[in-house]
Every structure is written in structure tokens, then in C-alpha cells.
Amino acid sequence: MLAVYIVSVLFFLVLFVLITSIEFTLDAEARHKEKESLLKGNFGIRWLFFSRTVSVEKPEKKESGDRSEKGKKCERKEESEIEKGKAIEREKEEEIEKREVEKRKVEKKKVEGIEKEKEEKMWTEKRGGREQKVEEIEKQKEEKIKKGKGRGREKKVEGIEKEKVKTKESKKFWKKEYSYILRAFRCLREPLFRLFSNTLNALKIKHLDADFTFGLPDPADTGMLCGFAHSLVGVLHGRCRHCRVYINPVFLDPVLDFQGNTKISIKIYSLVFSFLKFILNRNTLSFTYSIIKEWLSGKLKVNSKTL
């Protein structure tokens, strides 16, 4: 008897949770013109004893054309300070350039002295009969240079081959990913569309009040957007009883002004049933089965290679 009582209580609890609905509320205000912008909004979620609201607010910005005298004086001071700083930086740059020129002169003198010393050594070696040794040393240096060049070429060839291997592996990886995406799109196209349409049909708009004023730089674009908005409003009027939407197009200036609030609810059982239909569809089941099969076959191949 106790087990039957517990099962019945759980069953009724599940039914109660499925029958309940989640409510979404939105209250937003947006404005954008040449010299001012405003954005405010409150988004709320409510389900049984749980409620949460998120607010977004961006302060209004206005650019005033008339400036006070104090502001102008401060700007002048800032400009003078900036000019002084620039002059100081120029002086520093000139000093640095002078130092660099002096360093270059000293380095040139050092190089000239080293070259003179080398020439004197060469003359002494020639006079002392050391020309053969100099030639041997030069030959050894040339051989070392040739060996270094050969090694460098070998390293370059190895690097090119490694890059080719990496590009081939990346191409194979992206081919596999692309094939998976194509298969998923072909198999899950219809179930996803049904899931989306079922969730939209499950939404119930209890209240909608909106005032939308807009204008784009091109009047033709404003007219196209106005037609699309009117068609969308017609669909909303068919699904919402308490729906008031006002659309005011402006064809001369680019303007955006929106004020509105809405309340939407959705039952949990409708979401659960739509997801169950999506999961138990033949296309989704076949796609998941093929993925699991490929994953298991890959694991078995890896295990056999390790053994």
C-alpha cells in the first residue's frame, strides 16, 4: 500500500509540473538618433515559486552644441599642455639622433682600423711565405660554408614535407567534419523544422503593446522593412487577442524609436512532447545509430592496433 501511495503521489506531482506554464515578460525601450541614444529593458521569467528578472540599461547620451566658457578655457589649457609636451618630445628625439650619429662615426673608425690591421697581417704572411696556409684556411672555410648550406637545404626540405603532411591531415579532418555536417543536415532537416514549428505554436502571447518608429538612410529600404513589419503584425494579430502594434515609418531621416511590453507563456508538456517527437523520429534515430556505430568501430580498430 505504501508503494502504491508513493507512486500515485509522484505521478500527480509529475502531472502538476507538466500542466504548469512558464511565463516570460519583456519591457523594452530603445531610441537612436544623430545626437542621442537610449536603451532600457527588463526581462523576467516566472515558474511556480521561481522568478527572476534581468535589467539592461544604457544611459542617454546627448551632444550639446553650446559650450560654456569654463569648458573652452579648459580645452585651451589642455591644447597648450599638449603642444609643450610635443616640443619636449621633439627635443628628446633630436638629442637621440645626435647620439646615434656620433655612435655611427665611432663604429666606422673602429671598422677602418680593423680592416687596416687585417691588410697588414696579410702582407706580413705573404712576405713570410705563409700564402699556402692562408689558402688552406680559406678552402676549409669554403667547405664548412658548403656543408652548412647543404644542411640548411635538408632542413628546409624536411620542414616542407612536414607542412605537407599537416595540410593533408587537416584536409582529411575538415572533409570528415563537412561530411558529418551534410549528413546531419540531410537527416535532421525535417525533424528540426517540426520542432521549431511546434515550439512556436506552443507559445501563447497573452499581451503585446508596441510602438515602433523607424527610418533608414535609403527610403526604398524603409518601405521594404515597413512591408515586412506589417506582414509580421498580421500574423501576430491572428495569434494574440490583446495585441496593439503601431508602425510609423519615417522616409526622410534615419531614426529608431521603440517602446513596448509583452507577456508570453508556454506549457511544459508541449515542450516535452515536441522534444520526444524529435528524439523518437526515424531520421534522428538512424543518424544517432550511425554515429554510435562509427564511434564503436573506430575504438575497436584502435584497441586491435594496440594489442
Sequence and secondary structure as in RCSB ss.txt:
>XXXX:A:sequence
MLAVYIVSVLFFLVLFVLITSIEFTLDAEARHKEKESLLKGNFGIRWLFFSRTVSVEKPEKKESGDRSEKGKKCE
RKEESEIEKGKAIEREKEEEIEKREVEKRKVEKKKVEGIEKEKEEKMWTEKRGGREQKVEEIEKQKEEKIKKGKG
RGREKKVEGIEKEKVKTKESKKFWKKEYSYILRAFRCLREPLFRLFSNTLNALKIKHLDADFTFGLPDPADTGML
CGFAHSLVGVLHGRCRHCRVYINPVFLDPVLDFQGNTKISIKIYSLVFSFLKFILNRNTLSFTYSIIKEWLSGKL
KVNSKTL
>XXXX:A:secstr
 HHHHHHHHHHHHHHHHHH EEEEEEEEEEEE SSEEEEEEEEEEEETTEEEEEEEEEEEEE  S   HHHHHHH
HHHHHHHHHHHHHHHHHHHHHHHHHHHHHHHHHHHHHHHHHHHHHHHHHHHHTT HHHHHHHHHHHHHHHHHHHH
HHHHHHHHHHHHHHHHHHHHHHHHHHHHHHHHHHHHHHHHHHHHHHHHHHHH EEEEEEEEEEEE SSHHHHHHH
HHHHHHHHHHHHHH SSEEEEEEE SSS EEEEEEEEEEEEEHHHHHHHHHHHHTSHHHHHHHHHHHHHHHHHHH
HHHHHH 
